[in-house]
Amino acid sequence: MTHLIRIATTDDAGRLAGLAAVTFPLACPPESRPEDIAAHLANTLSEHHFRAYLADPDVTVLVIDAGGELRGYSLLVARPAQDTDVADVLTELPCTELSKCYVHPDHHGLGAAAELMHASIEAAAAAGARGLWLGVNSQNARAIRFYRKSGFRQVGTKSFTLGNTVEHDFVMERPVRP
């Protein structure tokens, strides 16, 4: 199945926040507290925040558009990693961060995630990146398998604060050209 993947516009900000509210909790460990997830959604994945991401020249947001319904998105950040735990392990420089990559559960198993990943890699390459990196919760086995299948390898670890809880992420990296 081929999905329409396009660059998001400011008109998508509200729908992106709605999609994030559905998809982000699926990436959290089972013991994550609902109030921590809600705080993260409010503090980083609200419509206001998506408007800011879309206005940032270093950020590219790609969406899977199914007849006007957003069914997935990725958010790429084309600037050096600020976290020293990340910066110290990256080798494919300059490296773009794949900050977010989520597909609505109704589109799981349809090839949408692979198409979105391919488009994200191409967007990073077109922007001049040599590599792409991401952080993934160390307990998210499904995502880790997908990222490995997509050519990423674990290069380090970092902390991620989810509300009032510190989570542990794997740092994964891949070249944009194999």
Backbone as JSON Lines, residues from 0, in Angstrom:
{"i":0,"aa":"M","n":[0.85,-1.18,0.0],"ca":[0.0,0.0,0.0],"c":[0.89,1.24,0.0]}
{"i":1,"aa":"T","n":[0.58,2.21,-0.83],"ca":[1.33,3.45,-0.88],"c":[0.52,4.53,-0.17]}
{"i":2,"aa":"H","n":[1.21,5.27,0.68],"ca":[0.58,6.32,1.45],"c":[1.06,7.68,0.97]}
{"i":3,"aa":"L","n":[0.19,8.68,1.03],"ca":[0.58,10.04,0.68],"c":[1.34,10.62,1.86]}
{"i":4,"aa":"I","n":[2.61,10.92,1.64],"ca":[3.43,11.54,2.68],"c":[3.82,12.91,2.16]}
{"i":5,"aa":"R","n":[3.58,13.92,3.0],"ca":[3.85,15.29,2.6],"c":[4.42,16.07,3.78]}
{"i":6,"aa":"I","n":[4.94,17.24,3.49],"ca":[5.41,18.14,4.54],"c":[4.19,18.79,5.19]}
{"i":7,"aa":"A","n":[4.19,18.79,6.51],"ca":[3.07,19.38,7.25],"c":[3.07,20.9,7.1]}
{"i":8,"aa":"T","n":[1.88,21.47,7.25],"ca":[1.71,22.92,7.25],"c":[1.12,23.34,8.59]}
{"i":9,"aa":"T","n":[1.08,24.64,8.84],"ca":[0.51,25.12,10.11],"c":[-0.95,24.71,10.25]}
{"i":10,"aa":"D","n":[-1.65,24.49,9.15],"ca":[-3.04,24.03,9.22],"c":[-3.15,22.64,9.84]}
{"i":11,"aa":"D","n":[-2.04,21.9,9.88],"ca":[-2.04,20.55,10.42],"c":[-1.8,20.5,11.92]}
{"i":12,"aa":"A","n":[-1.45,21.62,12.54],"ca":[-1.0,21.62,13.94],"c":[-2.01,20.97,14.89]}
{"i":13,"aa":"G","n":[-3.28,21.3,14.78],"ca":[-4.28,20.73,15.66],"c":[-4.45,19.24,15.44]}
{"i":14,"aa":"R","n":[-4.45,18.82,14.18],"ca":[-4.6,17.4,13.89],"c":[-3.35,16.62,14.32]}
{"i":15,"aa":"L","n":[-2.17,17.26,14.23],"ca":[-0.95,16.61,14.72],"c":[-1.01,16.39,16.23]}
{"i":16,"aa":"A","n":[-1.5,17.38,16.96],"ca":[-1.64,17.24,18.41],"c":[-2.62,16.12,18.74]}
{"i":17,"aa":"G","n":[-3.71,16.03,18.0],"ca":[-4.67,14.95,18.21],"c":[-4.07,13.59,17.93]}
{"i":18,"aa":"L","n":[-3.3,13.49,16.85],"ca":[-2.63,12.24,16.51],"c":[-1.6,11.88,17.57]}
{"i":19,"aa":"A","n":[-0.86,12.87,18.05],"ca":[0.15,12.62,19.1],"c":[-0.51,12.09,20.37]}
{"i":20,"aa":"A","n":[-1.69,12.58,20.68],"ca":[-2.4,12.13,21.88],"c":[-2.77,10.65,21.79]}
{"i":21,"aa":"V","n":[-2.95,10.15,20.56],"ca":[-3.27,8.74,20.35],"c":[-1.99,7.9,20.3]}
{"i":22,"aa":"T","n":[-0.96,8.39,19.6],"ca":[0.21,7.57,19.33],"c":[1.29,7.6,20.4]}
{"i":23,"aa":"F","n":[1.51,8.75,21.04],"ca":[2.6,8.82,22.01],"c":[2.42,7.83,23.16]}
{"i":24,"aa":"P","n":[1.24,7.7,23.75],"ca":[1.09,6.75,24.85],"c":[1.46,5.31,24.48]}
{"i":25,"aa":"L","n":[1.32,4.95,23.2],"ca":[1.65,3.6,22.76],"c":[3.15,3.31,22.85]}
{"i":26,"aa":"A","n":[3.97,4.36,22.85],"ca":[5.42,4.2,22.91],"c":[5.95,4.19,24.34]}
{"i":27,"aa":"C","n":[5.08,4.44,25.3],"ca":[5.5,4.53,26.71],"c":[5.5,3.16,27.36]}
{"i":28,"aa":"P","n":[6.39,2.97,28.34],"ca":[6.36,1.71,29.09],"c":[5.01,1.51,29.77]}
{"i":29,"aa":"P","n":[4.6,0.27,29.97],"ca":[3.28,0.0,30.55],"c":[3.08,0.63,31.93]}
{"i":30,"aa":"E","n":[4.15,0.79,32.69],"ca":[4.0,1.36,34.03],"c":[4.0,2.89,34.05]}
{"i":31,"aa":"S","n":[4.05,3.51,32.87],"ca":[4.02,4.98,32.81],"c":[2.73,5.5,33.42]}
{"i":32,"aa":"R","n":[2.87,6.53,34.22],"ca":[1.7,7.1,34.88],"c":[0.93,7.99,33.9]}
{"i":33,"aa":"P","n":[-0.39,7.87,33.88],"ca":[-1.2,8.68,32.97],"c":[-0.93,10.18,33.13]}
{"i":34,"aa":"E","n":[-0.69,10.64,34.35],"ca":[-0.43,12.06,34.55],"c":[0.92,12.48,33.95]}
{"i":35,"aa":"D","n":[1.9,11.57,33.92],"ca":[3.18,11.88,33.28],"c":[3.01,11.97,31.76]}
{"i":36,"aa":"I","n":[2.23,11.05,31.21],"ca":[1.96,11.08,29.76],"c":[1.2,12.36,29.41]}
{"i":37,"aa":"A","n":[0.2,12.7,30.2],"ca":[-0.58,13.92,29.96],"c":[0.3,15.16,30.04]}
{"i":38,"aa":"A","n":[1.23,15.19,30.99],"ca":[2.13,16.33,31.12],"c":[3.03,16.45,29.89]}
{"i":39,"aa":"H","n":[3.53,15.32,29.4],"ca":[4.37,15.35,28.21],"c":[3.58,15.84,26.99]}
{"i":40,"aa":"L","n":[2.37,15.34,26.85],"ca":[1.54,15.79,25.73],"c":[1.32,17.3,25.81]}
{"i":41,"aa":"A","n":[1.02,17.8,26.99],"ca":[0.76,19.24,27.15],"c":[2.02,20.07,26.96]}
{"i":42,"aa":"N","n":[3.17,19.55,27.4],"ca":[4.4,20.33,27.38],"c":[5.22,20.22,26.11]}
{"i":43,"aa":"T","n":[4.93,19.25,25.25],"ca":[5.72,19.12,24.02],"c":[4.91,18.76,22.78]}
{"i":44,"aa":"L","n":[3.7,18.26,22.93],"ca":[2.96,17.76,21.77],"c":[1.58,18.4,21.63]}
{"i":45,"aa":"S","n":[1.43,19.61,22.13],"ca":[0.17,20.33,22.01],"c":[0.11,21.03,20.64]}
{"i":46,"aa":"E","n":[-1.05,21.53,20.3],"ca":[-1.18,22.29,19.05],"c":[-0.22,23.48,19.04]}
{"i":47,"aa":"H","n":[-0.12,24.17,20.17],"ca":[0.81,25.31,20.29],"c":[2.24,24.87,19.97]}
{"i":48,"aa":"H","n":[2.67,23.74,20.51],"ca":[4.03,23.27,20.26],"c":[4.22,22.85,18.81]}
{"i":49,"aa":"F","n":[3.22,22.22,18.22],"ca":[3.35,21.85,16.81],"c":[3.44,23.1,15.93]}
{"i":50,"aa":"R","n":[2.72,24.15,16.28],"ca":[2.85,25.4,15.52],"c":[4.28,25.93,15.59]}
{"i":51,"aa":"A","n":[4.88,25.84,16.78],"ca":[6.27,26.29,16.94],"c":[7.22,25.4,16.14]}
{"i":52,"aa":"Y","n":[7.02,24.09,16.17],"ca":[7.87,23.2,15.38],"c":[7.77,23.54,13.9]}
{"i":53,"aa":"L","n":[6.55,23.76,13.44],"ca":[6.33,24.04,12.01],"c":[6.91,25.38,11.59]}
{"i":54,"aa":"A","n":[7.09,26.3,12.53],"ca":[7.68,27.61,12.23],"c":[9.2,27.6,12.33]}
{"i":55,"aa":"D","n":[9.77,26.55,12.89],"ca":[11.22,26.46,13.11],"c":[11.9,26.01,11.81]}
{"i":56,"aa":"P","n":[12.84,26.81,11.28],"ca":[13.49,26.43,10.01],"c":[14.36,25.18,10.12]}
{"i":57,"aa":"D","n":[14.72,24.76,11.33],"ca":[15.53,23.56,11.51],"c":[14.69,22.3,11.67]}
{"i":58,"aa":"V","n":[13.38,22.44,11.66],"ca":[12.48,21.31,11.9],"c":[11.67,21.03,10.63]}
{"i":59,"aa":"T","n":[11.57,19.74,10.31],"ca":[10.71,19.28,9.22],"c":[9.72,18.28,9.81]}
{"i":60,"aa":"V","n":[8.45,18.5,9.55],"ca":[7.43,17.55,9.99],"c":[6.81,16.95,8.74]}
{"i":61,"aa":"L","n":[6.87,15.63,8.64],"ca":[6.25,14.9,7.55],"c":[4.99,14.22,8.1]}
{"i":62,"aa":"V","n":[3.96,14.16,7.29],"ca":[2.72,13.51,7.71],"c":[2.27,12.5,6.67]}
{"i":63,"aa":"I","n":[1.61,11.46,7.16],"ca":[0.88,10.54,6.3],"c":[-0.54,11.09,6.25]}
{"i":64,"aa":"D","n":[-0.97,11.48,5.06],"ca":[-2.27,12.1,4.86],"c":[-3.17,11.11,4.12]}
{"i":65,"aa":"A","n":[-4.21,10.67,4.79],"ca":[-5.18,9.73,4.2],"c":[-6.49,10.49,4.0]}
{"i":66,"aa":"G","n":[-6.59,11.17,2.88],"ca":[-7.8,11.91,2.57],"c":[-8.11,13.01,3.56]}
{"i":67,"aa":"G","n":[-7.09,13.68,4.04],"ca":[-7.27,14.76,4.99],"c":[-7.15,14.34,6.45]}
{"i":68,"aa":"E","n":[-7.15,13.04,6.69],"ca":[-6.93,12.51,8.04],"c":[-5.45,12.19,8.19]}
{"i":69,"aa":"L","n":[-4.82,12.69,9.25],"ca":[-3.41,12.39,9.48],"c":[-3.3,11.05,10.2]}
{"i":70,"aa":"R","n":[-2.53,10.14,9.61],"ca":[-2.4,8.78,10.15],"c":[-1.0,8.47,10.63]}
{"i":71,"aa":"G","n":[-0.08,9.42,10.53],"ca":[1.27,9.24,11.02],"c":[2.05,10.52,10.82]}
{"i":72,"aa":"Y","n":[3.15,10.63,11.57],"ca":[4.01,11.8,11.38],"c":[5.42,11.5,11.88]}
{"i":73,"aa":"S","n":[6.35,12.24,11.32],"ca":[7.72,12.23,11.83],"c":[8.16,13.68,11.98]}
{"i":74,"aa":"L","n":[9.05,13.9,12.92],"ca":[9.56,15.23,13.19],"c":[11.08,15.14,13.2]}
{"i":75,"aa":"L","n":[11.71,15.85,12.26],"ca":[13.17,15.83,12.12],"c":[13.75,17.16,12.56]}
{"i":76,"aa":"V","n":[14.82,17.1,13.33],"ca":[15.48,18.31,13.83],"c":[16.9,18.33,13.29]}
{"i":77,"aa":"A","n":[17.17,19.3,12.42],"ca":[18.47,19.4,11.74],"c":[19.38,20.4,12.46]}
{"i":78,"aa":"R","n":[19.82,20.01,13.64],"ca":[20.82,20.8,14.37],"c":[21.59,19.85,15.28]}
{"i":79,"aa":"P","n":[22.77,20.26,15.7],"ca":[23.59,19.36,16.54],"c":[22.88,18.96,17.83]}
{"i":80,"aa":"A","n":[23.13,17.73,18.24],"ca":[22.55,17.22,19.49],"c":[23.04,18.05,20.66]}
{"i":81,"aa":"Q","n":[22.12,18.45,21.54],"ca":[22.47,19.25,22.72],"c":[22.85,18.38,23.92]}
{"i":82,"aa":"D","n":[22.33,17.18,23.98],"ca":[22.6,16.25,25.07],"c":[23.99,15.65,24.86]}
{"i":83,"aa":"T","n":[24.88,15.82,25.83],"ca":[26.25,15.31,25.65],"c":[26.28,13.78,25.57]}
{"i":84,"aa":"D","n":[25.33,13.09,26.24],"ca":[25.28,11.64,26.12],"c":[25.02,11.21,24.68]}
{"i":85,"aa":"V","n":[24.32,12.05,23.93],"ca":[24.04,11.77,22.53],"c":[25.2,12.26,21.65]}
{"i":86,"aa":"A","n":[25.59,13.51,21.82],"ca":[26.63,14.11,20.98],"c":[27.92,13.29,21.01]}
{"i":87,"aa":"D","n":[28.23,12.73,22.16],"ca":[29.48,11.98,22.31],"c":[29.5,10.65,21.55]}
{"i":88,"aa":"V","n":[28.35,10.11,21.17],"ca":[28.32,8.8,20.53],"c":[27.98,8.84,19.03]}
{"i":89,"aa":"L","n":[27.55,9.99,18.53],"ca":[27.19,10.07,17.11],"c":[28.44,10.09,16.25]}
{"i":90,"aa":"T","n":[28.38,9.36,15.14],"ca":[29.54,9.29,14.24],"c":[29.22,9.78,12.83]}
{"i":91,"aa":"E","n":[27.96,9.79,12.46],"ca":[27.54,10.18,11.11],"c":[27.17,11.66,11.13]}
{"i":92,"aa":"L","n":[28.18,12.52,11.06],"ca":[27.95,13.96,11.2],"c":[28.05,14.67,9.87]}
{"i":93,"aa":"P","n":[27.24,15.7,9.62],"ca":[26.17,16.18,10.49],"c":[25.03,15.16,10.56]}
{"i":94,"aa":"C","n":[24.41,15.11,11.73],"ca":[23.38,14.11,12.01],"c":[22.07,14.81,12.38]}
{"i":95,"aa":"T","n":[20.99,14.43,11.73],"ca":[19.66,14.96,12.03],"c":[18.98,14.04,13.03]}
{"i":96,"aa":"E","n":[18.24,14.63,13.95],"ca":[17.49,13.84,14.92],"c":[16.11,13.49,14.37]}
{"i":97,"aa":"L","n":[15.77,12.24,14.42],"ca":[14.4,11.8,14.17],"c":[13.72,11.83,15.53]}
{"i":98,"aa":"S","n":[13.2,13.0,15.86],"ca":[12.67,13.26,17.2],"c":[11.38,12.5,17.47]}
{"i":99,"aa":"K","n":[10.57,12.35,16.45],"ca":[9.3,11.66,16.59],"c":[9.0,10.89,15.31]}
{"i":100,"aa":"C","n":[8.45,9.71,15.47],"ca":[8.04,8.91,14.32],"c":[6.93,7.98,14.8]}
{"i":101,"aa":"Y","n":[5.7,8.35,14.49],"ca":[4.54,7.63,15.01],"c":[3.52,7.39,13.89]}
{"i":102,"aa":"V","n":[2.89,6.24,13.96],"ca":[1.83,5.89,13.03],"c":[0.61,5.47,13.85]}
{"i":103,"aa":"H","n":[-0.55,5.95,13.44],"ca":[-1.81,5.59,14.11],"c":[-1.94,4.08,14.13]}
{"i":104,"aa":"P","n":[-2.4,3.5,15.25],"ca":[-2.51,2.04,15.32],"c":[-3.38,1.42,14.23]}
{"i":105,"aa":"D","n":[-4.34,2.15,13.69],"ca":[-5.16,1.63,12.59],"c":[-4.34,1.4,11.32]}
{"i":106,"aa":"H","n":[-3.15,2.01,11.25],"ca":[-2.3,1.85,10.07],"c":[-1.08,0.97,10.34]}
{"i":107,"aa":"H","n":[-1.01,0.37,11.52],"ca":[0.07,-0.57,11.79],"c":[-0.1,-1.79,10.9]}
{"i":108,"aa":"G","n":[1.01,-2.3,10.41],"ca":[0.98,-3.5,9.58],"c":[0.64,-3.26,8.13]}
{"i":109,"aa":"L","n":[0.5,-1.99,7.73],"ca":[0.13,-1.67,6.34],"c":[1.31,-1.09,5.55]}
{"i":110,"aa":"G","n":[2.48,-1.08,6.14],"ca":[3.64,-0.52,5.46],"c":[3.8,0.98,5.65]}
{"i":111,"aa":"A","n":[2.89,1.59,6.38],"ca":[2.93,3.04,6.57],"c":[4.18,3.49,7.3]}
{"i":112,"aa":"A","n":[4.57,2.78,8.35],"ca":[5.75,3.17,9.12],"c":[7.01,3.09,8.26]}
{"i":113,"aa":"A","n":[7.13,2.04,7.46],"ca":[8.31,1.9,6.59],"c":[8.35,3.03,5.55]}
{"i":114,"aa":"E","n":[7.2,3.37,4.99],"ca":[7.16,4.47,4.02],"c":[7.51,5.79,4.68]}
{"i":115,"aa":"L","n":[6.99,6.02,5.88],"ca":[7.31,7.24,6.61],"c":[8.79,7.3,6.94]}
{"i":116,"aa":"M","n":[9.36,6.18,7.36],"ca":[10.79,6.15,7.67],"c":[11.61,6.45,6.42]}
{"i":117,"aa":"H","n":[11.25,5.84,5.31],"ca":[11.97,6.09,4.05],"c":[11.91,7.58,3.7]}
{"i":118,"aa":"A","n":[10.74,8.18,3.8],"ca":[10.59,9.61,3.5],"c":[11.41,10.45,4.47]}
{"i":119,"aa":"S","n":[11.48,10.05,5.73],"ca":[12.25,10.79,6.73],"c":[13.74,10.73,6.43]}
{"i":120,"aa":"I","n":[14.22,9.56,6.05],"ca":[15.63,9.4,5.68],"c":[15.95,10.26,4.47]}
{"i":121,"aa":"E","n":[15.07,10.24,3.48],"ca":[15.28,11.05,2.28],"c":[15.27,12.54,2.61]}
{"i":122,"aa":"A","n":[14.38,12.97,3.49],"ca":[14.32,14.39,3.87],"c":[15.6,14.81,4.58]}
{"i":123,"aa":"A","n":[16.12,13.95,5.45],"ca":[17.37,14.26,6.15],"c":[18.52,14.36,5.16]}
{"i":124,"aa":"A","n":[18.57,13.43,4.22],"ca":[19.64,13.46,3.21],"c":[19.54,14.72,2.35]}
{"i":125,"aa":"A","n":[18.32,15.08,1.95],"ca":[18.12,16.27,1.12],"c":[18.54,17.54,1.84]}
{"i":126,"aa":"A","n":[18.46,17.53,3.17],"ca":[18.84,18.7,3.97],"c":[20.34,18.7,4.29]}
{"i":127,"aa":"G","n":[21.07,17.7,3.79],"ca":[22.51,17.68,3.97],"c":[23.04,16.83,5.1]}
{"i":128,"aa":"A","n":[22.18,16.07,5.75],"ca":[22.64,15.21,6.85],"c":[23.38,14.0,6.29]}
{"i":129,"aa":"R","n":[24.37,13.54,7.04],"ca":[25.05,12.27,6.74],"c":[24.45,11.14,7.55]}
{"i":130,"aa":"G","n":[23.82,11.51,8.67],"ca":[23.26,10.49,9.54],"c":[21.93,10.92,10.12]}
{"i":131,"aa":"L","n":[21.26,9.94,10.71],"ca":[19.98,10.16,11.36],"c":[20.06,9.45,12.7]}
{"i":132,"aa":"W","n":[19.65,10.12,13.78],"ca":[19.67,9.49,15.1],"c":[18.32,9.64,15.78]}
{"i":133,"aa":"L","n":[18.08,8.8,16.77],"ca":[16.84,8.86,17.54],"c":[17.09,8.29,18.93]}
{"i":134,"aa":"G","n":[16.18,8.62,19.82],"ca":[16.13,8.0,21.14],"c":[14.85,7.19,21.22]}
{"i":135,"aa":"V","n":[14.96,5.97,21.74],"ca":[13.79,5.1,21.87],"c":[13.82,4.47,23.25]}
{"i":136,"aa":"N","n":[12.67,4.42,23.9],"ca":[12.6,3.84,25.23],"c":[13.15,2.42,25.2]}
{"i":137,"aa":"S","n":[14.01,2.13,26.15],"ca":[14.69,0.82,26.18],"c":[13.72,-0.34,26.34]}
{"i":138,"aa":"Q","n":[12.49,-0.08,26.77],"ca":[11.49,-1.14,26.93],"c":[10.56,-1.28,25.72]}
{"i":139,"aa":"N","n":[10.73,-0.43,24.72],"ca":[9.83,-0.45,23.57],"c":[10.37,-1.41,22.5]}
{"i":140,"aa":"A","n":[10.2,-2.7,22.75],"ca":[10.78,-3.73,21.89],"c":[10.28,-3.63,20.44]}
{"i":141,"aa":"R","n":[9.01,-3.32,20.27],"ca":[8.45,-3.24,18.91],"c":[9.15,-2.14,18.1]}
{"i":142,"aa":"A","n":[9.31,-0.96,18.72],"ca":[9.96,0.15,18.02],"c":[11.43,-0.17,17.77]}
{"i":143,"aa":"I","n":[12.1,-0.76,18.74],"ca":[13.51,-1.1,18.57],"c":[13.69,-2.06,17.39]}
{"i":144,"aa":"R","n":[12.84,-3.07,17.29],"ca":[12.89,-4.0,16.14],"c":[12.71,-3.25,14.83]}
{"i":145,"aa":"F","n":[11.72,-2.34,14.81],"ca":[11.46,-1.58,13.59],"c":[12.67,-0.72,13.22]}
{"i":146,"aa":"Y","n":[13.26,-0.06,14.2],"ca":[14.4,0.8,13.91],"c":[15.6,-0.02,13.43]}
{"i":147,"aa":"R","n":[15.81,-1.16,14.04],"ca":[16.91,-2.03,13.57],"c":[16.66,-2.47,12.13]}
{"i":148,"aa":"K","n":[15.44,-2.86,11.85],"ca":[15.07,-3.27,10.48],"c":[15.26,-2.1,9.5]}
{"i":149,"aa":"S","n":[15.13,-0.87,10.02],"ca":[15.29,0.33,9.2],"c":[16.74,0.79,9.1]}
{"i":150,"aa":"G","n":[17.66,0.0,9.61],"ca":[19.09,0.29,9.45],"c":[19.75,1.01,10.61]}
{"i":151,"aa":"F","n":[19.03,1.22,11.71],"ca":[19.62,1.88,12.88],"c":[20.36,0.85,13.73]}
{"i":152,"aa":"R","n":[21.38,1.33,14.43],"ca":[22.1,0.5,15.39],"c":[22.23,1.29,16.68]}
{"i":153,"aa":"Q","n":[22.24,0.57,17.78],"ca":[22.37,1.24,19.08],"c":[23.81,1.71,19.25]}
{"i":154,"aa":"V","n":[23.95,2.99,19.61],"ca":[25.29,3.57,19.8],"c":[25.48,4.12,21.2]}
{"i":155,"aa":"G","n":[24.42,4.17,22.01],"ca":[24.55,4.71,23.36],"c":[23.23,4.7,24.09]}
{"i":156,"aa":"T","n":[23.21,5.41,25.21],"ca":[22.0,5.54,26.02],"c":[21.86,6.98,26.49]}
{"i":157,"aa":"K","n":[20.66,7.34,26.87],"ca":[20.4,8.67,27.42],"c":[19.18,8.59,28.31]}
{"i":158,"aa":"S","n":[18.99,9.62,29.11],"ca":[17.81,9.73,29.96],"c":[16.76,10.57,29.25]}
{"i":159,"aa":"F","n":[15.51,10.29,29.59],"ca":[14.37,11.02,29.05],"c":[13.4,11.22,30.19]}
{"i":160,"aa":"T","n":[13.01,12.47,30.42],"ca":[12.09,12.75,31.51],"c":[10.66,12.76,30.97]}
{"i":161,"aa":"L","n":[9.85,11.87,31.52],"ca":[8.44,11.78,31.16],"c":[7.65,12.23,32.38]}
{"i":162,"aa":"G","n":[7.2,13.48,32.34],"ca":[6.51,14.04,33.5],"c":[7.47,14.13,34.67]}
{"i":163,"aa":"N","n":[7.21,13.33,35.72],"ca":[8.08,13.3,36.9],"c":[8.95,12.05,36.97]}
{"i":164,"aa":"T","n":[8.98,11.28,35.88],"ca":[9.71,10.02,35.86],"c":[10.86,10.11,34.87]}
{"i":165,"aa":"V","n":[12.02,9.57,35.28],"ca":[13.17,9.51,34.37],"c":[13.15,8.14,33.71]}
{"i":166,"aa":"E","n":[13.06,8.15,32.39],"ca":[13.07,6.93,31.58],"c":[14.46,6.75,30.98]}
{"i":167,"aa":"H","n":[14.73,5.54,30.5],"ca":[16.03,5.25,29.9],"c":[15.82,4.9,28.43]}
{"i":168,"aa":"D","n":[16.52,5.63,27.59],"ca":[16.4,5.45,26.15],"c":[17.69,4.9,25.56]}
{"i":169,"aa":"F","n":[17.52,4.13,24.49],"ca":[18.66,3.78,23.66],"c":[18.83,4.89,22.64]}
{"i":170,"aa":"V","n":[20.06,5.24,22.34],"ca":[20.37,6.15,21.25],"c":[20.74,5.27,20.06]}
{"i":171,"aa":"M","n":[20.04,5.49,18.95],"ca":[20.29,4.7,17.75],"c":[20.63,5.64,16.6]}
{"i":172,"aa":"E","n":[21.48,5.16,15.7],"ca":[21.97,6.0,14.6],"c":[22.07,5.15,13.33]}
{"i":173,"aa":"R","n":[21.94,5.82,12.21],"ca":[22.16,5.17,10.92],"c":[22.64,6.21,9.92]}
{"i":174,"aa":"P","n":[23.44,5.79,8.93],"ca":[23.77,6.72,7.86],"c":[22.52,6.93,7.0]}
{"i":175,"aa":"V","n":[22.4,8.1,6.36],"ca":[21.25,8.31,5.49],"c":[21.44,7.6,4.16]}
{"i":176,"aa":"R","n":[22.68,7.3,3.84],"ca":[22.97,6.48,2.65],"c":[23.72,5.25,3.12]}
{"i":177,"aa":"P","n":[23.19,4.05,2.82],"ca":[23.86,2.82,3.3],"c":[25.25,2.64,2.7]}
